[in-house]
Amino acid sequence: MAFTAKDVAELRAKTGVGMMDCKKALVEADGNMDRAVDILRERGLAAATKKAGRVTAEGAVLAYSADGVTVMVEVNSETDFVGKNPDFIAFVQGVAKTIALQNPADVEALSALQIADGDVTVEAARQEKILTIGENLTIRRFVRLVNPAVASYIHGGGSIGVLAVFNADAAVAAKPEFVAMGRDVAMQVAAMSPQYLSKDSVPADVVEKEIAICKAQLAEDPKMAGKPEKVLENIVVGRVNKFYKEVCLLEQQFVKDGDFSVGQYVANVAKTLGADFACVDFLRFTKGEGVEKREDDFAAEVAAMTK
């Protein structure tokens, strides 16, 4: 019995299984839709897709670097236990290596690629892990940078991932002092969660809003009544500068040594190495950020089981 692309799409809609697996099932079933569904169920693929609607807000953020390419990827699971599972971690590492080697445009393109050191696609590997691990898994996002001077830091077993990017050459980036400095800066980003690189990168509307808030606060403060306009202006400038030190990485006080800012720390290391470089960007992934997590009522669940 012949089948068409429309039949493949229909089978995919029924089961949630990937297009290639649906096509193979229809070929084996000689175009019989019901038999193709049974084949997918027998192989466990359809069962895996039943988990597809489950919320995935746990998992891990991992980084991978090789040959001047650095990747950071977030893969989510349903529970934090799976995020520590060696089999799950190996899958995430395989995904990261695939991204580094093949440079997919997005998660959809990544899913269709053959996974690194394997003979199946990333999507097929994901489906397999769903079956073996027993939870829904989703590849949420990734970033790929081609730059020899990128420092990575993964905190809390994958709860936070950071890439700190510098404009140094490979020779400088290989020096131990640079490596230590890069890790320090990445750790700073993980700990202090800056919103911007420097005060020059803060959007004008954000600065204007902060100034407006400062002025409103001064207007409501009885102690500021009657103060000369120049004094009030200086206070606003001071508070905006304090704001920069809170939200801008290079303006922040260096956590490991409060005598200077992060920007000054980087400049000091550059001077020590006789090089001219700076931190030019950073990226920070927090596992599950923005995902609405399921709130479990454990008492209600137990009560329901005893009925």
Secondary structure as GFF3:
##gff-version 3
##sequence-region A 1 307
A	DSSP	alpha_helix	5	15	.	.	.	ID=ss1
A	DSSP	alpha_helix	19	28	.	.	.	ID=ss2
A	DSSP	alpha_helix	33	42	.	.	.	ID=ss3
A	DSSP	alpha_helix	45	49	.	.	.	ID=ss4
A	DSSP	beta_strand	60	66	.	.	.	ID=ss5
A	DSSP	beta_strand	69	76	.	.	.	ID=ss6
A	DSSP	alpha_helix	80	83	.	.	.	ID=ss7
A	DSSP	alpha_helix	86	102	.	.	.	ID=ss8
A	DSSP	alpha_helix	107	111	.	.	.	ID=ss9
A	DSSP	alpha_helix	122	133	.	.	.	ID=ss10
A	DSSP	beta_strand	138	146	.	.	.	ID=ss11
A	DSSP	beta_strand	150	155	.	.	.	ID=ss12
A	DSSP	beta_strand	160	166	.	.	.	ID=ss13
A	DSSP	alpha_helix	170	173	.	.	.	ID=ss14
A	DSSP	alpha_helix	176	192	.	.	.	ID=ss15
A	DSSP	three_ten_helix	199	201	.	.	.	ID=ss16
A	DSSP	alpha_helix	204	220	.	.	.	ID=ss17
A	DSSP	three_ten_helix	222	224	.	.	.	ID=ss18
A	DSSP	alpha_helix	229	247	.	.	.	ID=ss19
A	DSSP	three_ten_helix	249	251	.	.	.	ID=ss20
A	DSSP	alpha_helix	262	273	.	.	.	ID=ss21
A	DSSP	beta_strand	279	286	.	.	.	ID=ss22
A	DSSP	alpha_helix	298	306	.	.	.	ID=ss23
###
